[in-house]
């Protein structure tokens, strides 16, 4: 797939669920971040690309955001914060913990930050995978397994990352 295809698919998906320009923008920013991370972009290059393309302020830190952050269902106050939670992280778990520490719509923040982190750091840790499998109904686990297989999310794709 290409950058243009990723942005178009995100637009089409978000039009159905969000039907608002900011919702579409947030979906596109998330999808592009995942696409770029899966293709090996460095964090600082990702930060610059998302800021340039979507106008988000990603120069803040989790510590900057946390004191004043409150629940806000809008994408313009969720997606940039989730991106910062990822950018400030050192691992998948750290990204998810950063996102949850912000409070507010913590499950949404963690889903966005975790998805980007998985694309950057590689597949989820095995203990997390085992826990998810234990908690999901067998038919949902099978759907998850097939999705991961279809889209190349596997331990063989894990790569060591050297940048911050």
C-alpha positions as CSV (number, residue, x, y, z in Angstrom):
1,X,0.0,0.0,0.0
2,X,1.0,3.6,-0.4
3,X,0.7,6.7,1.7
4,X,-2.1,7.9,-0.5
5,X,-4.0,4.6,-0.2
6,X,-3.6,4.6,3.6
7,X,-5.0,8.2,3.9
8,X,-7.9,7.4,1.6
9,X,-8.8,4.2,3.4
10,X,-8.7,6.0,6.7
11,X,-10.9,8.8,5.3
12,X,-13.5,6.3,4.1
13,X,-13.5,4.4,7.4
14,X,-13.8,7.6,9.5
15,X,-16.6,9.1,7.4
16,X,-18.8,6.3,8.6
17,X,-17.9,6.4,12.2
18,X,-17.0,10.1,12.9
19,X,-18.6,12.1,10.0
20,X,-16.6,15.2,11.1
21,X,-13.5,16.8,9.5
22,X,-11.5,16.4,12.8
23,X,-12.5,12.8,13.1
24,X,-11.3,12.1,9.6
25,X,-8.1,14.0,10.3
26,X,-7.5,12.0,13.5
27,X,-8.1,8.7,11.7
28,X,-5.8,9.7,8.9
29,X,-3.0,10.8,11.3
30,X,-3.3,7.5,13.3
31,X,-3.3,5.4,10.1
32,X,-0.4,7.3,8.6
33,X,1.7,7.0,11.8
34,X,1.1,3.3,11.9
35,X,2.0,3.0,8.2
36,X,5.2,5.0,8.6
37,X,6.3,3.1,11.7
38,X,5.7,-0.2,10.0
39,X,8.0,1.1,7.3
40,X,10.8,2.0,9.6
41,X,10.5,5.8,10.2
42,X,12.5,7.3,13.1
43,X,10.5,9.0,15.8
44,X,11.7,12.5,15.1
45,X,10.9,12.1,11.4
46,X,7.4,10.8,12.4
47,X,6.9,13.8,14.7
48,X,7.8,16.2,11.9
49,X,5.7,14.4,9.3
50,X,2.6,14.3,11.4
51,X,3.0,17.9,12.5
52,X,3.5,19.1,8.9
53,X,0.7,17.0,7.5
54,X,-2.0,17.5,10.1
55,X,-0.9,20.6,12.1
56,X,-0.8,18.8,15.5
57,X,1.5,20.1,18.2
58,X,3.6,17.1,19.0
59,X,6.5,19.0,20.8
60,X,4.8,18.5,24.2
61,X,5.6,15.7,26.5
62,X,3.3,13.4,28.6
63,X,4.4,15.4,31.6
64,X,3.3,18.6,29.9
65,X,-0.1,17.2,29.0
66,X,-1.0,15.3,32.1
67,X,-1.8,18.2,34.6
68,X,-4.5,19.8,32.6
69,X,-5.8,16.9,30.5
70,X,-9.5,16.0,30.9
71,X,-11.9,13.8,29.0
72,X,-12.6,15.1,25.6
73,X,-14.3,12.9,23.0
74,X,-13.0,15.0,20.1
75,X,-10.2,13.7,17.9
76,X,-8.3,17.0,18.1
77,X,-7.8,16.5,21.8
78,X,-7.2,12.8,21.7
79,X,-5.1,11.8,18.7
80,X,-2.2,14.3,19.3
81,X,-2.1,13.3,23.0
82,X,-2.0,9.6,22.0
83,X,0.8,10.3,19.5
84,X,2.8,12.1,22.3
85,X,2.3,9.1,24.6
86,X,3.9,7.0,21.9
87,X,6.7,9.4,21.1
88,X,7.6,9.7,24.7
89,X,7.8,5.9,25.1
90,X,10.6,3.3,25.2
91,X,8.5,0.2,24.5
92,X,4.9,-0.9,23.7
93,X,4.0,-1.2,27.4
94,X,5.5,2.2,28.1
95,X,3.4,3.8,25.4
96,X,0.2,2.3,26.8
97,X,1.1,3.3,30.3
98,X,1.9,6.8,29.2
99,X,-1.5,7.0,27.5
100,X,-3.4,5.7,30.5
101,X,-1.6,8.0,32.8
102,X,-3.2,11.0,31.0
103,X,-6.6,10.0,32.3
104,X,-9.6,11.2,30.4
105,X,-10.6,8.9,27.6
106,X,-7.8,6.5,28.7
107,X,-9.0,3.4,26.8
108,X,-9.1,5.3,23.5
109,X,-5.7,7.0,24.1
110,X,-4.2,3.6,25.0
111,X,-5.6,2.0,21.8
112,X,-4.2,4.6,19.6
113,X,-0.8,4.8,21.3
114,X,-0.6,1.0,21.5
115,X,-1.4,0.5,17.9
116,X,1.3,3.0,16.8
117,X,3.8,1.5,19.3
118,X,3.2,-2.1,18.0
119,X,3.9,-0.8,14.5
120,X,7.2,0.8,15.8
121,X,8.5,-1.7,18.4
122,X,7.2,-4.9,16.9
123,X,4.6,-7.4,18.0
124,X,3.2,-7.4,21.5
125,X,5.1,-9.1,24.3
126,X,4.2,-12.8,24.5
127,X,2.8,-12.5,28.0
128,X,0.4,-9.8,26.8
129,X,-0.6,-12.0,23.9
130,X,-1.3,-14.9,26.2
131,X,-3.4,-12.8,28.5
132,X,-5.5,-11.5,25.6
133,X,-6.0,-15.0,24.3
134,X,-7.1,-16.1,27.8
135,X,-9.6,-13.3,28.1
136,X,-11.1,-13.4,24.6
137,X,-13.9,-15.9,23.6
138,X,-12.4,-18.5,21.2
139,X,-14.2,-17.1,18.2
140,X,-12.8,-13.6,18.9
141,X,-9.3,-14.9,19.4
142,X,-9.6,-16.7,16.0
143,X,-10.6,-13.4,14.3
144,X,-7.7,-11.7,16.0
145,X,-5.3,-14.4,15.0
146,X,-6.4,-14.3,11.3
147,X,-6.2,-10.5,11.2
148,X,-2.6,-10.6,12.5
149,X,-1.7,-13.3,10.0
150,X,-3.4,-11.5,7.1
151,X,-1.6,-8.2,7.9
152,X,1.8,-9.6,8.7
153,X,1.8,-8.9,12.4
154,X,4.0,-11.7,13.8
155,X,7.1,-12.3,15.9
156,X,9.2,-12.7,12.7
157,X,8.5,-9.0,12.0
158,X,10.1,-7.9,15.2
159,X,13.0,-5.6,14.7
160,X,15.4,-3.9,17.0
161,X,15.0,-0.1,17.1
162,X,18.0,2.1,17.8
163,X,16.4,5.5,17.9
164,X,14.6,7.4,20.7
